[in-house]
Amino acid sequence: MASMQRLRAQDVTASDNHGHEPEWVSWSNEMLLNLPMSQLGITLGGVFLSEQIRQLYAELEARQLIFLPHFWLSNEWFTPDGVPGIAVPFYLAHPRLAKLEMDQMLEVEGGTAEWCMRILRHEAGHAIENAYRLRRLRLRQRVFGRSSDPYPKYYSPRPYSRSFVRHLDVWYAQSHPDEDFAETFAVWLTPDSTWADRYKGWPVLKKLQYVDGLMKGLAAVPPKVVTSEEIDPLSELKKTLREHYERKRRHYGVERPSLYDPDLKRLFSDAPAHTDKLSAATFLNRFRKEVRRKVAAWTGEYQYTIDQVLEDMIQRCRQLHLRLPLAEEQAKLDFTILLTVHTMNCLRSGRHKVAV
């Protein structure tokens, strides 16, 4: 079994595009968006993905786990129920597609080596549960909860809870028992994570100790589920890239509440005395990228979601004819705090969708 899995790992690194760039590499975004996803003709063999997959395999083997998940390209990150493998988003397979993802969504989820490895370790947690049917274990159910619990459409994270590990953004472990297990596994798997010290005295330490004991018991044990099944592989996705991104933006968008006016009026001004000052809308547009990135880093929220809030605020500033009555540096600081607060309110209230 182990030799078959290692052969599959070698296949991942060997499958390349034969040195030929696809025709769409030089296309404009408008042209590329009209292309059906099934016609992209890409593989897992690019340098970036193959290096990350090799590293994941090495980390699993270092823990003496002989199970290695299989991989395929699809429209997003996911591990299907019952399948011991991981779907990887298509945009990580080629730099041109990563650029399109950035243009459409303002960030590339998993686009750096560190970020990609965090997601891979998480998905490997789901895959190993499938491979060994761990969700059926009664102790696993007592420690993490039941997989049969329905996934929520929204969840309201508790940022200061010590009952969950902190690995992926948006306190993802709190969304569902299966995500809790996958996040705990990811922290356990991460090399040199010193989780025993980091979470000392936290209730979540019991979860980590359980995963540690469970994985040690699986060392050198062949998986119970052996299949190379691929769900929604890229070659079967007929929708265009335009249709894909329209749906994705709806998913990560926000409702359009007009709740910002009181705070905007406190920070900016429509008084006649300030008519010669810089308009608030122009000011916010100038440092839009900067503030979006800062708030994303602090909250873990998707930049696209934050940008929706920002766009609403800019539009309201324009409609209310607000201007900048104070020094720009002070206004930057004040507005960054304001945007962070509204982003967190949006996250807690469920007015946007958190991907689970």
N, C-alpha and C positions, 0 to 999 in steps of 0.2 A: 504493500500500500504506500509506504513512504517513498519508494522509488518511483511509483506512478505519479505521486504528487510533485516530486522534484522535477520529473520530466515536464510536467505541466508548467512549472515555474520557468524552466528553460524555454519552453515554447513561447511564453509571454514575452521574454526578452528578444526572441529571435524573429517574431512576426513584425516585419517592418513594411514600409511603403516602397521598398525596392529603390530607394533613392529618388523617386519621381514625386514632385509636388503636384497636388491636385490642381485642376484648372481654376477652381474657385478661389485659390489663394490670392489672386490679383483682382478679384471682383470687388466692387463697391459693396457696402452694407446692404443697399437696396436690392442689388442683384442677388447677393448671398441669401438674404432673408426669404427669397422666393423658392429656394432650393428645398425639396423634400429631404428630411433628415436621413431617410434610407439611402439617398444617393451621395452621401458625403464620402463614402468609400475609405474610411479611416480604420486604423487598428490600434491595439494596445501597445504596439511596438516602439512608440516614441521614447526618447531618452528619459523624459521627466517621469512618466508613469511607470516605466519598467524599473527605474531606480527605486521608486517608492514601494512598489510591490516586492522587489527583492529585499528591501529593508524589513518590510513586514514579515516576510517568510523567515528572515534571519532572527527576528525577535521571537517568533513563535518557536522556532527550533532551539533557540537558546534556553527556552523554558521546557525543552524536551517534549513539546507537543508535536505529534507527527501529523496532525490535521493541518492542511494548508488550503485555504479557500480558493476556488476558481473565480475568475474575473471576466466581465464582458462590458462593452460600452452600451449605454442607454441614454435616456434624457436627463437623468439626475442620479444622485447617490441613493441607493437603497439595497436592502437585503430582504428578499421575499420570504414569507413564512415557509418553513420547511425546506428551504434551499440552502445548502452550505456554501454559498458563493455570494459575490458582491458585484453589484452594478455600479459602474463608474460613469460620471457625466462626460459626454462626448467632447465638451470644450477643452478638457484637459489633454486631449490627444493631439492637438495641433495649436501652435501659437496664434494662427489667424482666427481660430475659433475662440480662443481665450480672449483675444482682443474684441471680438464681437460680443462675447458675454459681458465684458467690461463696459462696452458702449451701451448695451441694452439694460444691464442690471447694476452698473456702477461699481461692481466688485466681481471677483472670480473666486467662488467658494472652493477652497482647497487648492488655490493657485500657487501657493508657496510650498516648499518642501515640508516645513514644520506644520502648516495648516493641513496639508494633505495627509500627513502621517497621523495627526490627531483624529481625522475622520476615518482613516483606514483602520486604526485600532478600535474605534467605536464599532464600525461595521463588522469587524472581525469578531467582536463580542456577540453580535446577533448570529453570525455564521456558525460560531462554535456551539451556541445553544441549539441551533438547528441540527448540526452534525451529530451531537450526542443526546439530543432530545432532553435537554436539561430543564426545560420549562415544566416537565412532568414531575420533577422531584419535589416532594412535599416540603423539604427543608428550604429549597430555593423559593417556593411559593410563600413560605412563612417569612423569609428574610426580605424578599423584594416585593411580594404581592403576586397576584394571579395575572397571567398573560391574557386571560379571557376578559379582563376588564376592558371596556370599550375605550378606544383612543379618543381623547377629547378633540373637539373642533378647535377650541381655545384652551389655554391653561394660564393660570396666574401664578408665576413663580414667586417664591419667597427668597429674596437675594441673600438673606443672612442665615438661612437654615443650615444647621450642621448635620443634618440627617442624610445629606447627599454629597457626593463628590462634585468637584468643579473641574470640568474638562472642556467640553464644547461650550460655546457661548449660549446666552439666553437661559442659563441654568437648566439645560436640557434634560438632566437626569430626573427632574421633577415632573416631567410631562406624562410618564407612563411607567409601570413596573419593568417592561422590557427595555425601555431606554435607560432606566436606572441601572439595570444589570449591565448593559452594554457600556455605559459610561464608567461604571465601577471596574469592569474588566479592562477598559482602556487605560485607566489610571494604574491598575495592577501591572499591565503589560509594559508600560512606558519604561525604558531603561533609565536607571538612576533616578527614579521618581521619588524615592525615600518616603513612600506613602505612610509608612508606620509612624514616622516622626511628624510628617506634615499634618496628619489627621489625628494625632494623639489627643485623647480626651474627647473626641467628637463621637456621637452615636454612630456615624457612618463607618467608623473603624471596624465595627462588627461585620459589616457587609464586605469590606475589603479582606478581612481575615477569612470569611467564608469562601470568597472567590479564590483566595490563595490556597486554601485546603482543597477546594474542589478541583482546581487546575493541577495541583500536585498529584491528586488521585488519577488524573487523566493522562499523566506522563506516559508516553509510549503505548497508549491504548488506541487501537484503531477506531475511527468514527463509526457510528451505527448507520448513518445516512451517507451513502456514496452516490452522488449524481452530479452531472455537469449541466443540469438544466439551466437555461437562460430565460428569464422573464423579460418581455419587452426589449429584446435586443435592438440595437440601432438599425440594423438591416431591415427590420419589420415595421419601423415607425414611418408612416406615410405622410404625416402632417408636415407642413413646411416649417422652416425655422421661424418665420414670421408668426405663424399660428402658435408655435411653442412659446415664444416670448410674450405674446399677448396674454396667453393663459398664465404664464409665470408672473407677469407683472400684476395681474388681477389677484393672484394668490398672496403676493407680498405687499399689496397696496393697503391703503387705509381708507376708512370712511372719511367723509369730508365735513367734520364738525366745525362750526364757526365759534369755537371756544377760545380762540387766541386773542380776540380783540382787547379785553381788559388788560392783559399782560403787555401786549404790543403798545397800547396807549400809555402805559406806565413807563415803558422804556423809550419810546419815541414820542413825537409831538406833532400836532396839527395846528399849533398856535400860530397866529400871524407873525409873531416876533421871529419865527424860525423859517420863514418862507425862503430865505436865501441860503439855507443849509442844504447839505446833501440829502437826497431823498433816501428814506429807509430801505426801499426796494433796491435801489442801486447799491447801497452799502451792503446789504445782505447777499446780493448776487456776486459782489467782489470777493467775498471770502466764503462762498457757499461750499466749495470742495473742502476747504480747511476745516470748517466747523463740522461738516458732515463726517469727516474721518475721525475727528476728535470724539464726537458723541458716539460714533460706532465703536470706537475702542473702549470707551468707558462703560457703555451699556451692553455691548455684545449684539446689538440690534443690526439687522441688515441695512446697509447704506441706502438701498432703494426705498425702504420704508421711511427712513429718516428724511430722505429727499422729498418724499410726498408731503410730510409735515412741513418741511422748509418751503416747498412750493406754495402751499396754502398760506403760510405766513407772509411770504413775499407778495402774493396776490392781495391779501388783506391790507398790507402796508400801502400798496399802490391804490387800492380802492378808497382807503381812509385818508389818503394824501399825507401820510406820516413822513416826518423828516428827523434828521439826527441832531438832537440838541446838546450832545456831549461829545467828549473826545473819542476818536475812533477806537483806541486801544481799550478804554473802559467799556465802550459799547460792545466790543468783541467779547470781552469777558462776561458781561452781563447777559448777552444774548446766548452765549454758549451754555450758561447755566439754565437759562429759560428753555432752550431747546432740549436739553437733557431732561428737565422736569417733565415737559410735555411728552417726550418719547417714553419715559418710564410710566407716565399716566396711561398712555396709549397701550403699552405692553401689559400693564396690570388689568386694564379694563376690558381687554379682549377685543378692542376695536380693529385689531389687525390679526392676521393669521400667523401663528408660529408653526413652522414646518415640523411635523412629527411623523 
